[in-house]
């Protein structure tokens, strides 16, 4: 069982199952599938053989970790290139 900590934002998201649970773009809500690419500002999600691009900054995601844990992550905290985010120390939010 993975303990959910601020370091989750340093996790590699490509390959994880994800669902968009909130977004300022109503057409993005409900998109779910596997993360196949990540840029500074977007996730590309493979849903039923089509690629959907979702903006991180305006969305909230549910990621399913390899151990089955579901983690809710606000896209605002994962904006940035994956390689930079993985190196950066997470800011405490409390």
Buried (B, 14 or more C-beta within 10 A) or exposed (E): EEEEEEEBBBBEBEEBBBBBBBBEEEEBBEBBBBBBBBEEBBBBBEBEEEEBEBBBBBBBBBBBBEEEEEBEBBBEBBBBEBEEBEEEEEEEEE
